[in-house]
Amino acid sequence: MTSLFSLTPAPVNHLLAQDAWARERLAAHAGKIARLDAGLLALDWQVTADGMFKAAESGATPHVVLRVKLADVPLILQNRERAVSYVRIEGDADFANAISQLSESLKWEAEEDLGRVVGDVAAHRIVSTAKSALSGARARGQALQENIAEYFLEENPMLLRPHAVADFGREVGKLRDDIERLEKRVRKLDR
């Protein structure tokens, strides 16, 4: 396992800097170390007295370990409310709970950060355009998935609908029962 102790927690600290309640919640755990273990990659961050994170010293023992599979990261990013179901947590329960609450609550306000660079009106337009483009891309992706599924179900039936498989299973069961009854009748006639 590669440990990246020097990887900066700056993006998380940027979000923490915007929310005093989050820093207060973390400050209660000052000095504690959290490890995010993704198999090949591990990040060790220590909570500072002001409720921010810093890279932990090499070889430090973590108080809480959050284990996640790299393959689950897209699922976690897609649905933050269910993120905890993809993470295995070991160690200090109160510290882990604080981190969990922060991961669910902290959100990046892109428009606010962009507004400092290009102005509020331009930032609003840029973010609105990006959201619109993302929404359109999702809609086109969903339509493409539906069209492909329809093609393989209706036009070139390589896939079967679940109810068709269930109907087929019922028919096979009925046919099996009919054959068993027929075999019994044939045996009776042979006697």
Buried (B, 14 or more C-beta within 10 A) or exposed (E): EEBEBEBEBEEBBEBBEBBEEBBEBBBEBEEBBBBBBBEEBBBBBBBBEEBBBEBBEEEEEBBBBBBBEEEBEEBBEEEEEEBBEBBEBBBBEEBBEBBBBBBEEBEEEEBEEBBEEEEEEEBBEBBEEEEEEEEEEEEEEEEEEEEEEEEEBEEEEEEEEEEEEEEEEEEEEEEEEEEEEEEEEEEEEEE
